[in-house]
Structures are given as C-alpha cells and as structure tokens.
Amino acid sequence: MGALAKLTSERVPTFELVATRFALTWLVVELVRRKAGVPLQFAQRPALLSRSLAGALSVFLYFFALRSIPLSHAVLLNNTS
C-alpha cells in the first residue's frame, strides 16, 4: 500500500488519498458486515470517536510522510510504534 500511495501522491493531494482509502475500506467492511448479518452497534461513543480521530490523523500523517520523504523511511517510521 505504501508504494502505491507514494506513486500516487505525486499527482493526487494527500487528503484525497486518505479519503479514498477510507471510502474503499468502509465499502468492503460494510459489504462483509451486511453479508454476515451483523447489526451496526456503537458502544462507548466518546472512546470510539477519539480512536477514529487518532486513526485518521495517523493515516493522514503517514501519507504525508510518504509524499515528503523516501518510502523506506516512511515505512520504517510507521512500523516503529
């Protein structure tokens, strides 16, 4: 995914890359959820919201790093957490 994002980031803004990634992921998860018949439930909404915002910021910053520094450095920084 990192290599594809690095190649695409030369022509597409970071926000659009992140939005596309989230939209495709949501579509796949939603299709699997509906096929399995799992109801959509939200427990502990404040915790879910803060985790979602932190995850979105993390993905945005990773894609921004892919645009700004070499691929190997961005992947290394992403995996050192």
N, C-alpha and C positions, 0 to 999 in steps of 0.2 A: 504494500500500500504506500509506503514511504517513497519508493522510487517513482511510482505513478504520480503521486502528489507533487514530487519535485519537478517532474517533466511538465505537468500541467500548470504549476504555479508560475511559470514564465509567461503564460498568456491569460490566466484567469486570476482575479483577485482572491485573496485568502478567505474573505468572508463567504464568497460564493462556493469555494471548495468545501468549506466546513458545512455550509447549508446543504450542499448536495450530498455529502457523506451522511449527515443526519437524516435527510429525507429518504435516502436509499435504505439505511439501516432501519428506520421506522417502518418502511413499507414491508421489508422482509419479516420483521418481528410481528407486525400486525397480521400479516397473512398466516404465519405459523400459529399465532395465538388464536385466531378465528378458526383455523382448521382443527386445532386441538380442543376447541370449545372452552377455553379458559376465560373466565369473566375478568373484566378490567376493574381492578380494585386498587385503591390508594390508601395505605396505612402510613401514619406519621408524615403527613404532608409537608411540614416545615423541613424535616430532615431530607425528604425526597427532593424538595426544591433546592436546598443548599447543595446537595450532592449533584444535582443536574447542572446547576450553575458552575460548580467547580469543574465538572467534567467537560462542559462546553468551553470554558476558559482554557482548560488544559489542551483540548484538541486544537483550539484556535492558535494557541501559542506554539504548539508542535508544528502545525502547518506553516506558521510564520517563520519558525526556525528553519524549516525545510527550504523556504524561499531565500533566507538570508545567509545560511552557512552550508558547507558541504553536507551531502546526505549522510555520510558516515558519522559526522559529528552530531547531527541532529538525532539520529537513531541511538547513538551512544548516550546522549543526554536524556533521551526519553526513557531508556532502559535502566538508568542508574537510580531510579527512585526506590 
